Amino acid sequence: MKDQAEKLRMKLQEQDLPMGKTIAVVSGKGGVGKSNISINTAMILTKKGYKVLLFDLDVGMGNVNILLGRSSPTTLSDFLQQSMPLEDIIYSTPEGVSYISAGNGLNEVMHINDYMLEKLLSGLRELQVNYDYIIFDMAAGATAASLKILMAADDIFVVSTPEPTAITDAYSMMKFITLEKSTSRFLLICNRADSEKQGKEALDRLQQTALKFLEKIVIILGVLPEDGHVRKAVLSQTAFTNKYPNSPITLKLEKIVHLYLQEANLGALEEKESFIHKLRRFFIVEVRK
């Protein structure tokens, strides 16, 4: 009865309050620029007036702090293991982007009790109420812990480069998530393309392969060019959209974000199970094993 009452209370709360959209940014392999796209997408959305939280879930290899030139002494692990308020693990950039580091917290939630699970879900629900967009920067590839976030997220940005191995790995990631019965939308971005034509051809192949073998319609968001400004921004630990606002890659990413916002509005018209409800359903199996 207590569990049923809690579910009813959560449902009523979500009906009364607008909930932020959740985006998981993934890649089939490392080194394709996933974290840079996560960070700079967050920057662009913030400039557009949205309140954005960037959640670094690349456990053990998280580099959002490094790319931003910031630090986060407290993490999701501290929130789960200690009586630390949620606001104490949230940090902000001068541009207004909030961010959280998972630390080892995402691995720990695979082995937590009912109380800690409720604390995690309550914290994430609070974040959804307080932010318009939550961007999860995922680890390259899929793990048992990260898969649950992927399956629950509203949208999944799949980032690849034009190389055949990167495209194959991106498709493998999409297949893995699809086989887990995820209802999340796939949106494709090709990064570090030598030309628009090269990137578009790679995305077309990935889109058609997903349609044929996964029977899943995916959305192409766009192509980002190979741009030396990215490396310079990384070396200075600054988001390239801030340091080089007129660079080719910044202008292209702004167009991609604009297209995504149009797609997000269309997707919002569909009746979907909420992020928190899906996450509860996926995690509760692990807790009760």
TORGU-731253 format. One record per residue (C-alpha): residue number from 1; x, y negated, z; residue in three letters. Coordinates in nm, 2 decimals. Last residue first. Layout:
<recs>
{nr:NUM	px:X	py:Y	pz:Z	rest:ALA}
...
</recs>
This chain:
<recs>
{nr:289	px:1.67	py:0.90	pz:-0.70	rest:LYS}
{nr:288	px:1.45	py:0.63	pz:-0.55	rest:ARG}
{nr:287	px:1.67	py:0.33	pz:-0.61	rest:VAL}
{nr:286	px:1.75	py:0.44	pz:-0.97	rest:GLU}
{nr:285	px:1.39	py:0.47	pz:-1.07	rest:VAL}
{nr:284	px:1.30	py:0.14	pz:-0.91	rest:ILE}
{nr:283	px:1.56	py:-0.03	pz:-1.13	rest:PHE}
{nr:282	px:1.38	py:0.01	pz:-1.46	rest:PHE}
{nr:281	px:1.03	py:-0.07	pz:-1.33	rest:ARG}
{nr:280	px:1.16	py:-0.37	pz:-1.13	rest:ARG}
{nr:279	px:1.34	py:-0.50	pz:-1.43	rest:LEU}
{nr:278	px:1.03	py:-0.47	pz:-1.65	rest:LYS}
{nr:277	px:0.82	py:-0.66	pz:-1.40	rest:HIS}
{nr:276	px:1.08	py:-0.93	pz:-1.35	rest:ILE}
{nr:275	px:1.12	py:-0.99	pz:-1.73	rest:PHE}
{nr:274	px:0.75	py:-1.01	pz:-1.78	rest:SER}
{nr:273	px:0.54	py:-0.77	pz:-1.99	rest:GLU}
{nr:272	px:0.45	py:-0.94	pz:-2.31	rest:LYS}
{nr:271	px:0.15	py:-1.11	pz:-2.48	rest:GLU}
{nr:270	px:0.28	py:-1.27	pz:-2.80	rest:GLU}
{nr:269	px:0.25	py:-1.65	pz:-2.84	rest:LEU}
{nr:268	px:0.58	py:-1.69	pz:-2.67	rest:ALA}
{nr:267	px:0.75	py:-1.52	pz:-2.97	rest:GLY}
{nr:266	px:0.65	py:-1.80	pz:-3.20	rest:LEU}
{nr:265	px:0.79	py:-2.06	pz:-2.96	rest:ASN}
{nr:264	px:1.11	py:-1.86	pz:-2.93	rest:ALA}
{nr:263	px:1.15	py:-1.84	pz:-3.31	rest:GLU}
{nr:262	px:1.14	py:-2.22	pz:-3.33	rest:GLN}
{nr:261	px:1.38	py:-2.25	pz:-3.04	rest:LEU}
{nr:260	px:1.60	py:-1.99	pz:-3.21	rest:TYR}
{nr:259	px:1.61	py:-2.20	pz:-3.53	rest:LEU}
{nr:258	px:1.73	py:-2.50	pz:-3.33	rest:HIS}
{nr:257	px:1.99	py:-2.29	pz:-3.16	rest:VAL}
{nr:256	px:2.12	py:-2.17	pz:-3.49	rest:ILE}
{nr:255	px:2.13	py:-2.52	pz:-3.63	rest:LYS}
{nr:254	px:2.33	py:-2.64	pz:-3.33	rest:GLU}
{nr:253	px:2.56	py:-2.35	pz:-3.38	rest:LEU}
{nr:252	px:2.63	py:-2.46	pz:-3.73	rest:LYS}
{nr:251	px:2.71	py:-2.82	pz:-3.63	rest:LEU}
{nr:250	px:2.94	py:-2.70	pz:-3.35	rest:THR}
{nr:249	px:3.12	py:-2.45	pz:-3.58	rest:ILE}
{nr:248	px:3.18	py:-2.71	pz:-3.85	rest:PRO}
{nr:247	px:3.33	py:-2.96	pz:-3.59	rest:SER}
{nr:246	px:3.14	py:-3.28	pz:-3.52	rest:ASN}
{nr:245	px:3.09	py:-3.23	pz:-3.14	rest:PRO}
{nr:244	px:3.46	py:-3.12	pz:-3.09	rest:TYR}
{nr:243	px:3.53	py:-3.13	pz:-2.72	rest:LYS}
{nr:242	px:3.17	py:-3.09	pz:-2.61	rest:ASN}
{nr:241	px:3.05	py:-2.83	pz:-2.86	rest:THR}
{nr:240	px:3.40	py:-2.66	pz:-2.82	rest:PHE}
{nr:239	px:3.33	py:-2.59	pz:-2.45	rest:ALA}
{nr:238	px:3.64	py:-2.69	pz:-2.26	rest:THR}
{nr:237	px:3.92	py:-2.48	pz:-2.11	rest:GLN}
{nr:236	px:4.19	py:-2.68	pz:-2.30	rest:SER}
{nr:235	px:4.33	py:-2.36	pz:-2.46	rest:LEU}
{nr:234	px:3.97	py:-2.25	pz:-2.53	rest:VAL}
{nr:233	px:3.89	py:-2.58	pz:-2.70	rest:ALA}
{nr:232	px:4.19	py:-2.55	pz:-2.92	rest:LYS}
{nr:231	px:4.10	py:-2.19	pz:-3.01	rest:ARG}
{nr:230	px:3.75	py:-2.30	pz:-3.10	rest:VAL}
{nr:229	px:3.86	py:-2.60	pz:-3.31	rest:HIS}
{nr:228	px:4.04	py:-2.36	pz:-3.54	rest:GLY}
{nr:227	px:3.71	py:-2.26	pz:-3.70	rest:ASP}
{nr:226	px:3.61	py:-1.93	pz:-3.85	rest:GLU}
{nr:225	px:3.26	py:-2.00	pz:-3.95	rest:PRO}
{nr:224	px:2.93	py:-1.92	pz:-3.76	rest:LEU}
{nr:223	px:2.65	py:-1.75	pz:-3.95	rest:VAL}
{nr:222	px:2.28	py:-1.75	pz:-3.87	rest:GLY}
{nr:221	px:1.98	py:-1.65	pz:-3.67	rest:LEU}
{nr:220	px:1.88	py:-1.33	pz:-3.85	rest:ILE}
{nr:219	px:1.58	py:-1.18	pz:-3.69	rest:ILE}
{nr:218	px:1.53	py:-0.80	pz:-3.63	rest:VAL}
{nr:217	px:1.24	py:-0.58	pz:-3.74	rest:ILE}
{nr:216	px:1.28	py:-0.23	pz:-3.59	rest:LYS}
{nr:215	px:1.22	py:0.10	pz:-3.76	rest:GLU}
{nr:214	px:1.55	py:0.21	pz:-3.61	rest:LEU}
{nr:213	px:1.69	py:0.38	pz:-3.92	rest:PHE}
{nr:212	px:1.55	py:0.17	pz:-4.20	rest:LYS}
{nr:211	px:1.48	py:-0.16	pz:-4.03	rest:LEU}
{nr:210	px:1.80	py:-0.15	pz:-3.83	rest:ALA}
{nr:209	px:2.00	py:-0.07	pz:-4.14	rest:THR}
{nr:208	px:1.83	py:-0.36	pz:-4.33	rest:GLN}
{nr:207	px:1.92	py:-0.61	pz:-4.06	rest:GLN}
{nr:206	px:2.28	py:-0.49	pz:-4.02	rest:LEU}
{nr:205	px:2.33	py:-0.51	pz:-4.40	rest:ARG}
{nr:204	px:2.18	py:-0.85	pz:-4.42	rest:ASP}
{nr:203	px:2.39	py:-0.97	pz:-4.13	rest:LEU}
{nr:202	px:2.71	py:-0.86	pz:-4.31	rest:ALA}
{nr:201	px:2.60	py:-1.02	pz:-4.64	rest:GLU}
{nr:200	px:2.52	py:-1.35	pz:-4.46	rest:LYS}
{nr:199	px:2.86	py:-1.36	pz:-4.30	rest:GLY}
{nr:198	px:3.05	py:-1.31	pz:-4.62	rest:GLN}
{nr:197	px:2.83	py:-1.56	pz:-4.81	rest:LYS}
{nr:196	px:2.86	py:-1.83	pz:-4.54	rest:GLU}
{nr:195	px:3.24	py:-1.80	pz:-4.57	rest:SER}
{nr:194	px:3.54	py:-1.68	pz:-4.37	rest:ASP}
{nr:193	px:3.31	py:-1.56	pz:-4.10	rest:ALA}
{nr:192	px:3.42	py:-1.60	pz:-3.73	rest:ARG}
{nr:191	px:3.08	py:-1.52	pz:-3.59	rest:ASN}
{nr:190	px:2.77	py:-1.34	pz:-3.73	rest:CYS}
{nr:189	px:2.46	py:-1.39	pz:-3.52	rest:ILE}
{nr:188	px:2.17	py:-1.16	pz:-3.51	rest:LEU}
{nr:187	px:1.85	py:-1.18	pz:-3.30	rest:LEU}
{nr:186	px:1.71	py:-0.86	pz:-3.15	rest:PHE}
{nr:185	px:1.38	py:-0.88	pz:-2.97	rest:ARG}
{nr:184	px:1.33	py:-0.70	pz:-2.64	rest:SER}
{nr:183	px:1.07	py:-0.42	pz:-2.62	rest:THR}
{nr:182	px:1.33	py:-0.17	pz:-2.50	rest:SER}
{nr:181	px:1.24	py:0.20	pz:-2.54	rest:LYS}
{nr:180	px:1.58	py:0.33	pz:-2.43	rest:GLU}
{nr:179	px:1.64	py:0.45	pz:-2.78	rest:LEU}
{nr:178	px:1.62	py:0.09	pz:-2.89	rest:THR}
{nr:177	px:1.90	py:-0.01	pz:-2.66	rest:ILE}
{nr:176	px:2.14	py:0.26	pz:-2.79	rest:PHE}
{nr:175	px:2.04	py:0.18	pz:-3.15	rest:LYS}
{nr:174	px:2.11	py:-0.19	pz:-3.10	rest:MET}
{nr:173	px:2.45	py:-0.11	pz:-2.95	rest:MET}
{nr:172	px:2.54	py:0.13	pz:-3.22	rest:SER}
{nr:171	px:2.44	py:-0.14	pz:-3.48	rest:TYR}
{nr:170	px:2.68	py:-0.38	pz:-3.32	rest:ALA}
{nr:169	px:2.96	py:-0.12	pz:-3.32	rest:ASP}
{nr:168	px:2.91	py:-0.06	pz:-3.69	rest:THR}
{nr:167	px:2.91	py:-0.43	pz:-3.76	rest:ILE}
{nr:166	px:3.23	py:-0.48	pz:-3.56	rest:ALA}
{nr:165	px:3.39	py:-0.18	pz:-3.74	rest:THR}
{nr:164	px:3.29	py:-0.32	pz:-4.08	rest:PRO}
{nr:163	px:3.45	py:-0.66	pz:-4.01	rest:GLU}
{nr:162	px:3.20	py:-0.95	pz:-4.06	rest:PRO}
{nr:161	px:3.21	py:-1.05	pz:-3.69	rest:THR}
{nr:160	px:2.93	py:-0.95	pz:-3.45	rest:SER}
{nr:159	px:2.70	py:-1.11	pz:-3.19	rest:VAL}
{nr:158	px:2.36	py:-0.95	pz:-3.10	rest:VAL}
{nr:157	px:2.15	py:-1.21	pz:-2.92	rest:PHE}
{nr:156	px:1.89	py:-1.02	pz:-2.72	rest:ILE}
{nr:155	px:1.55	py:-1.17	pz:-2.63	rest:ASP}
{nr:154	px:1.30	py:-1.14	pz:-2.35	rest:ASP}
{nr:153	px:1.54	py:-0.96	pz:-2.13	rest:ALA}
{nr:152	px:1.43	py:-0.64	pz:-1.95	rest:ALA}
{nr:151	px:1.61	py:-0.38	pz:-2.17	rest:MET}
{nr:150	px:1.93	py:-0.58	pz:-2.17	rest:LEU}
{nr:149	px:1.92	py:-0.63	pz:-1.79	rest:ILE}
{nr:148	px:1.87	py:-0.25	pz:-1.74	rest:LYS}
{nr:147	px:2.15	py:-0.17	pz:-1.98	rest:LEU}
{nr:146	px:2.39	py:-0.38	pz:-1.78	rest:SER}
{nr:145	px:2.40	py:-0.14	pz:-1.49	rest:ALA}
{nr:144	px:2.43	py:0.19	pz:-1.69	rest:ALA}
{nr:143	px:2.69	py:0.03	pz:-1.92	rest:THR}
{nr:142	px:2.66	py:-0.11	pz:-2.27	rest:ALA}
{nr:141	px:2.93	py:-0.24	pz:-2.50	rest:GLY}
{nr:140	px:3.10	py:-0.57	pz:-2.44	rest:ALA}
{nr:139	px:3.00	py:-0.70	pz:-2.10	rest:ALA}
{nr:138	px:2.69	py:-0.93	pz:-2.10	rest:MET}
{nr:137	px:2.67	py:-1.31	pz:-2.09	rest:ASP}
{nr:136	px:2.31	py:-1.34	pz:-1.95	rest:PHE}
{nr:135	px:2.15	py:-1.67	pz:-2.05	rest:ILE}
{nr:134	px:1.87	py:-1.79	pz:-1.83	rest:ILE}
{nr:133	px:1.65	py:-2.06	pz:-2.00	rest:TYR}
{nr:132	px:1.39	py:-2.30	pz:-1.86	rest:ASP}
{nr:131	px:1.53	py:-2.28	pz:-1.51	rest:TYR}
{nr:130	px:1.37	py:-2.31	pz:-1.16	rest:ASN}
{nr:129	px:1.09	py:-2.06	pz:-1.19	rest:VAL}
{nr:128	px:1.31	py:-1.80	pz:-1.37	rest:GLN}
{nr:127	px:1.58	py:-1.86	pz:-1.10	rest:LEU}
{nr:126	px:1.33	py:-1.79	pz:-0.82	rest:GLU}
{nr:125	px:1.23	py:-1.46	pz:-1.00	rest:ARG}
{nr:124	px:1.59	py:-1.36	pz:-1.02	rest:LEU}
{nr:123	px:1.63	py:-1.42	pz:-0.65	rest:GLY}
{nr:122	px:1.31	py:-1.23	pz:-0.56	rest:SER}
{nr:121	px:1.42	py:-0.94	pz:-0.79	rest:LEU}
{nr:120	px:1.76	py:-0.92	pz:-0.61	rest:LEU}
{nr:119	px:1.62	py:-0.95	pz:-0.27	rest:LYS}
{nr:118	px:1.36	py:-0.69	pz:-0.35	rest:GLU}
{nr:117	px:1.63	py:-0.46	pz:-0.47	rest:LEU}
{nr:116	px:1.83	py:-0.52	pz:-0.15	rest:MET}
{nr:115	px:1.53	py:-0.42	pz:0.07	rest:TYR}
{nr:114	px:1.45	py:-0.11	pz:-0.14	rest:ASP}
{nr:113	px:1.81	py:0.02	pz:-0.10	rest:ASN}
{nr:112	px:2.11	py:-0.04	pz:-0.32	rest:ILE}
{nr:111	px:2.32	py:0.19	pz:-0.53	rest:HIS}
{nr:110	px:2.28	py:0.06	pz:-0.89	rest:MET}
{nr:109	px:2.27	py:-0.29	pz:-0.74	rest:VAL}
{nr:108	px:2.64	py:-0.26	pz:-0.66	rest:GLU}
{nr:107	px:2.75	py:-0.25	pz:-1.02	rest:ASN}
{nr:106	px:2.57	py:-0.57	pz:-1.09	rest:LEU}
{nr:105	px:2.72	py:-0.74	pz:-0.78	rest:GLY}
{nr:104	px:3.08	py:-0.67	pz:-0.86	rest:ASN}
{nr:103	px:3.14	py:-1.03	pz:-0.93	rest:GLY}
{nr:102	px:2.82	py:-1.14	pz:-1.09	rest:ALA}
{nr:101	px:2.92	py:-1.50	pz:-1.15	rest:SER}
{nr:100	px:2.66	py:-1.77	pz:-1.16	rest:ILE}
{nr:99	px:2.63	py:-2.08	pz:-1.38	rest:TYR}
{nr:98	px:2.44	py:-2.41	pz:-1.40	rest:SER}
{nr:97	px:2.49	py:-2.63	pz:-1.71	rest:VAL}
{nr:96	px:2.46	py:-3.00	pz:-1.62	rest:GLY}
{nr:95	px:2.74	py:-3.14	pz:-1.84	rest:GLU}
{nr:94	px:2.97	py:-3.18	pz:-1.54	rest:PRO}
{nr:93	px:2.94	py:-2.81	pz:-1.49	rest:THR}
{nr:92	px:2.74	py:-2.65	pz:-1.21	rest:SER}
{nr:91	px:2.77	py:-2.38	pz:-0.96	rest:TYR}
{nr:90	px:2.51	py:-2.14	pz:-0.82	rest:ILE}
{nr:89	px:2.63	py:-1.89	pz:-0.55	rest:ILE}
{nr:88	px:2.52	py:-2.11	pz:-0.25	rest:ASP}
{nr:87	px:2.18	py:-2.17	pz:-0.41	rest:GLU}
{nr:86	px:2.08	py:-1.81	pz:-0.36	rest:LEU}
{nr:85	px:2.12	py:-1.83	pz:0.02	rest:PRO}
{nr:84	px:2.39	py:-1.61	pz:0.17	rest:MET}
{nr:83	px:2.27	py:-1.34	pz:0.42	rest:SER}
{nr:82	px:2.54	py:-1.11	pz:0.29	rest:GLN}
{nr:81	px:2.56	py:-0.81	pz:0.06	rest:GLN}
{nr:80	px:2.33	py:-0.92	pz:-0.21	rest:LEU}
{nr:79	px:2.42	py:-1.29	pz:-0.22	rest:PHE}
{nr:78	px:2.79	py:-1.22	pz:-0.18	rest:ASP}
{nr:77	px:2.78	py:-0.97	pz:-0.47	rest:SER}
{nr:76	px:2.60	py:-1.22	pz:-0.69	rest:LEU}
{nr:75	px:2.91	py:-1.44	pz:-0.65	rest:THR}
{nr:74	px:3.09	py:-1.69	pz:-0.43	rest:THR}
{nr:73	px:3.43	py:-1.85	pz:-0.51	rest:PRO}
{nr:72	px:3.30	py:-1.97	pz:-0.85	rest:SER}
{nr:71	px:3.57	py:-2.16	pz:-1.04	rest:SER}
{nr:70	px:3.58	py:-2.40	pz:-1.34	rest:ARG}
{nr:69	px:3.79	py:-2.45	pz:-1.65	rest:GLY}
{nr:68	px:3.48	py:-2.36	pz:-1.86	rest:LEU}
{nr:67	px:3.65	py:-2.09	pz:-2.06	rest:LEU}
{nr:66	px:3.81	py:-1.96	pz:-1.74	rest:ILE}
{nr:65	px:3.49	py:-1.96	pz:-1.54	rest:ASN}
{nr:64	px:3.31	py:-1.78	pz:-1.83	rest:VAL}
{nr:63	px:3.58	py:-1.52	pz:-1.84	rest:ASN}
{nr:62	px:3.42	py:-1.22	pz:-1.67	rest:GLY}
{nr:61	px:3.63	py:-0.91	pz:-1.71	rest:MET}
{nr:60	px:3.55	py:-0.72	pz:-1.39	rest:GLY}
{nr:59	px:3.17	py:-0.74	pz:-1.45	rest:VAL}
{nr:58	px:3.08	py:-0.92	pz:-1.77	rest:ASP}
{nr:57	px:2.76	py:-1.04	pz:-1.61	rest:LEU}
{nr:56	px:2.82	py:-1.41	pz:-1.62	rest:ASP}
{nr:55	px:2.48	py:-1.57	pz:-1.57	rest:PHE}
{nr:54	px:2.45	py:-1.91	pz:-1.75	rest:LEU}
{nr:53	px:2.15	py:-2.11	pz:-1.61	rest:LEU}
{nr:52	px:1.98	py:-2.37	pz:-1.83	rest:VAL}
{nr:51	px:1.75	py:-2.67	pz:-1.76	rest:LYS}
{nr:50	px:1.64	py:-2.79	pz:-2.10	rest:TYR}
{nr:49	px:1.69	py:-3.15	pz:-2.22	rest:GLY}
{nr:48	px:1.83	py:-3.09	pz:-2.56	rest:LYS}
{nr:47	px:2.18	py:-3.15	pz:-2.42	rest:LYS}
{nr:46	px:2.11	py:-2.85	pz:-2.19	rest:THR}
{nr:45	px:2.02	py:-2.63	pz:-2.48	rest:LEU}
{nr:44	px:2.34	py:-2.73	pz:-2.66	rest:ILE}
{nr:43	px:2.55	py:-2.66	pz:-2.36	rest:MET}
{nr:42	px:2.39	py:-2.32	pz:-2.29	rest:ALA}
{nr:41	px:2.45	py:-2.22	pz:-2.66	rest:THR}
{nr:40	px:2.81	py:-2.33	pz:-2.61	rest:ASN}
{nr:39	px:2.86	py:-2.10	pz:-2.31	rest:ILE}
{nr:38	px:2.69	py:-1.80	pz:-2.46	rest:SER}
{nr:37	px:2.86	py:-1.84	pz:-2.80	rest:ILE}
{nr:36	px:3.20	py:-1.87	pz:-2.63	rest:ASN}
{nr:35	px:3.12	py:-1.56	pz:-2.42	rest:SER}
{nr:34	px:3.04	py:-1.35	pz:-2.73	rest:LYS}
{nr:33	px:3.34	py:-1.46	pz:-2.94	rest:GLY}
{nr:32	px:3.40	py:-1.13	pz:-3.13	rest:VAL}
{nr:31	px:3.69	py:-1.01	pz:-2.91	rest:GLY}
{nr:30	px:3.51	py:-0.72	pz:-2.74	rest:GLY}
{nr:29	px:3.30	py:-0.46	pz:-2.90	rest:LYS}
{nr:28	px:2.93	py:-0.39	pz:-2.97	rest:GLY}
{nr:27	px:2.83	py:-0.74	pz:-2.88	rest:SER}
{nr:26	px:2.58	py:-0.88	pz:-2.64	rest:VAL}
{nr:25	px:2.41	py:-1.20	pz:-2.53	rest:VAL}
{nr:24	px:2.10	py:-1.14	pz:-2.31	rest:ALA}
{nr:23	px:1.84	py:-1.42	pz:-2.32	rest:ILE}
{nr:22	px:1.57	py:-1.48	pz:-2.05	rest:THR}
{nr:21	px:1.30	py:-1.74	pz:-2.09	rest:LYS}
{nr:20	px:1.20	py:-1.94	pz:-1.79	rest:GLY}
{nr:19	px:0.87	py:-1.87	pz:-1.61	rest:MET}
{nr:18	px:0.59	py:-2.11	pz:-1.57	rest:PRO}
{nr:17	px:0.42	py:-2.07	pz:-1.23	rest:LEU}
{nr:16	px:0.07	py:-1.95	pz:-1.14	rest:ASP}
{nr:15	px:0.06	py:-1.63	pz:-1.34	rest:GLN}
{nr:14	px:0.41	py:-1.54	pz:-1.22	rest:GLU}
{nr:13	px:0.30	py:-1.59	pz:-0.86	rest:GLN}
{nr:12	px:-0.01	py:-1.37	pz:-0.91	rest:LEU}
{nr:11	px:0.19	py:-1.09	pz:-1.06	rest:LYS}
{nr:10	px:0.45	py:-1.11	pz:-0.77	rest:MET}
{nr:9	px:0.17	py:-1.09	pz:-0.51	rest:ARG}
{nr:8	px:0.01	py:-0.79	pz:-0.69	rest:LEU}
{nr:7	px:0.34	py:-0.61	pz:-0.70	rest:LYS}
{nr:6	px:0.40	py:-0.68	pz:-0.33	rest:GLU}
{nr:5	px:0.05	py:-0.56	pz:-0.24	rest:ALA}
{nr:4	px:0.12	py:-0.24	pz:-0.43	rest:GLN}
{nr:3	px:0.45	py:-0.18	pz:-0.25	rest:ASP}
{nr:2	px:0.28	py:-0.24	pz:0.09	rest:LYS}
{nr:1	px:0.00	py:0.00	pz:0.00	rest:MET}
</recs>
